[in-house]
Amino acid sequence: MPKGLSFFDPIIRHEAKEALEAGGEVYVSQNSDGHKSGLFIYDDYEATGTIFTRSREVFDHFYLLKPSSYIFSEYEAAEHPKEVWNIWQLDIEKVSLDHRFKHHVSMEYDVGEIERFMASSQPETNRQWIKVALRNGDKCFVVRIANRIVSMAWMTIVGGVARSHGLYVEPQFRKKGIMRDNLHARLIYLKSRHVHTLINEISESNIASSSHAARAGEKIVGKIFLYTSPDSNVPSSSFIKGQKPGSF
């Protein structure tokens, strides 16, 4: 894929690979001279996809490709209802490691344990992805209380960039410093791997997580939008004829 397609350029290839290995789909848009202008990663189980493009024509095509789905994209289509998410970034080299932990944080590799926790806390997750993610080097950080997982955070690392995602703390254990401990454990790990940048996305409506990110020193560096694609019986009058994306 050409550089400059997305803020997430460093991790797009990794995300596409994992999507395919977990049973998902990846579509690439290119014009007649072979120039690639867009990528669409889609998970049928989760009915969720992400469009990476700077082109309105490409966005329109991929937006209508999977009806009744959640679609993320950095492309802002003004006329479509959407939820705004901020992209946060942290310069890891500037992070102080003098944090005092209240809880023990560890990396979890037991697929069964992870599946059980995510089945109750994030049931929409495609379970096939868990094995795929661990096999591809993604890290799962957990906090246990009474030998039971109560908090989880995933991290994808590609070169010098890490993306944090899948953060969750069980409601009864929130506001106890667990997620802060989990974050600092991840930062220690990233520093040991010489990773320089951490990124994550947080909905603008999620005030608690946004405040947590700001306190950690993260800065907003961009936006990504969450759309819901129309039902299949809605006329596709907004489709613009033109280049036809091909798929792998």
C-alpha positions, -999 to 999 in steps of 0.1 A, spaced: 0 0 0 12 36 -7 24 56 22 2 85 34 -30 65 30 -37 67 67 -24 78 101 -22 40 108 2 33 79 27 15 101 2 -11 113 -21 -15 83 -3 -46 69 -3 -63 103 -41 -56 108 -49 -69 74 -29 -101 79 -47 -108 112 -81 -101 97 -75 -127 70 -61 -153 94 -92 -148 116 -116 -154 88 -121 -118 78 -119 -101 44 -95 -75 29 -103 -55 -2 -79 -32 -21 -90 -4 -44 -69 4 -74 -73 24 -107 -65 13 -142 -28 22 -139 -24 0 -108 -23 28 -82 -38 16 -50 -60 42 -34 -78 24 -6 -81 -6 17 -111 -21 35 -106 -46 63 -138 -64 74 -148 -89 101 -181 -106 93 -185 -121 128 -182 -86 144 -199 -69 114 -173 -42 118 -148 -29 92 -123 -1 87 -118 19 55 -84 34 48 -85 60 20 -82 96 11 -107 92 -18 -145 100 -15 -152 76 -44 -134 47 -27 -150 55 6 -185 55 -9 -179 21 -25 -166 4 6 -192 21 28 -220 4 9 -202 -30 4 -213 -44 38 -248 -34 48 -259 -29 85 -223 -28 97 -201 -6 119 -176 12 97 -146 31 110 -127 56 87 -106 86 89 -125 100 59 -152 124 71 -184 122 50 -203 152 63 -238 140 54 -236 106 71 -244 103 109 -213 94 128 -196 91 162 -164 110 165 -133 92 180 -101 109 188 -67 94 180 -44 98 209 -6 95 208 21 92 235 58 98 231 71 68 252 106 82 254 93 111 275 74 89 300 87 86 335 89 51 350 85 60 386 50 48 389 41 29 421 19 -1 414 -11 -11 435 -18 -42 415 2 -69 398 1 -68 360 11 -97 338 10 -109 302 -15 -136 296 -10 -164 270 -38 -188 280 -62 -187 251 -90 -204 271 -87 -178 300 -87 -149 276 -117 -163 257 -137 -167 289 -130 -132 300 -137 -116 266 -169 -137 261 -184 -120 292 -168 -85 289 -166 -81 251 -189 -108 236 -189 -91 202 -152 -100 197 -144 -127 170 -129 -155 191 -108 -167 162 -89 -134 164 -75 -142 199 -53 -171 188 -43 -152 157 -33 -121 176 -11 -141 201 5 -160 173 13 -127 155 30 -112 186 1 -91 200 4 -88 238 -24 -93 263 -19 -76 297 -41 -86 326 -48 -78 362 -60 -106 385 -78 -104 418 -84 -136 437 -68 -154 408 -95 -141 384 -89 -118 355 -107 -85 362 -89 -62 336 -74 -67 302 -56 -46 276 -43 -56 242 -13 -41 224 -2 -45 188 35 -37 182 49 -31 147 84 -18 146 86 14 167 49 19 170 24 2 193 -14 4 193 -34 -1 225 -69 -16 221 -95 -38 238 -91 -21 272 -116 -33 298 -120 -33 336 -149 -50 352 -173 -24 366 -170 -33 403 -132 -28 400 -131 5 383 -117 37 399 -91 16 418 -61 25 397 -61 -9 378 -61 6 343 -34 31 353 -12 2 366 -20 -18 334 -9 12 313 24 17 331 32 -20 328 27 -17 291 49 14 289 77 -4 308 74 -33 283 74 -9 253 105 9 266 123 -24 269 114 -31 233 126 4 222 92 13 209 89 51 207 52 57 200 19 45 215 -14 52 198 -51 44 206 -85 56 197 -111 69 222 -147 80 216 -152 117 223 -182 107 244 -160 86 267 -149 113 291 -134 89 317 -110 73 292 -102 106 276 -93 121 310 -71 90 317 -53 94 284 -47 131 290 -33 125 325 -9 99 311 5 126 288 -12 115 256 -21 141 229 -49 142 204 -33 139 169 -63 131 147 -98 118 144 -115 87 131 -152 84 126 -176 55 133 -205 51 108 -233 26 105 -237 14 69 -272 14 55 -294 -17 54 -292 -38 21 -327 -26 11 -317 11 11 -312 24 -24 -275 30 -31 -281 64 -48 -249 78 -34 -227 53 -51 -203 70 -76 -194 49 -106 -157 47 -113 -129 24 -103 -138 -10 -91 -119 -23 -60 -105 -58 -63 -101 -82 -34 -73 -105 -22 
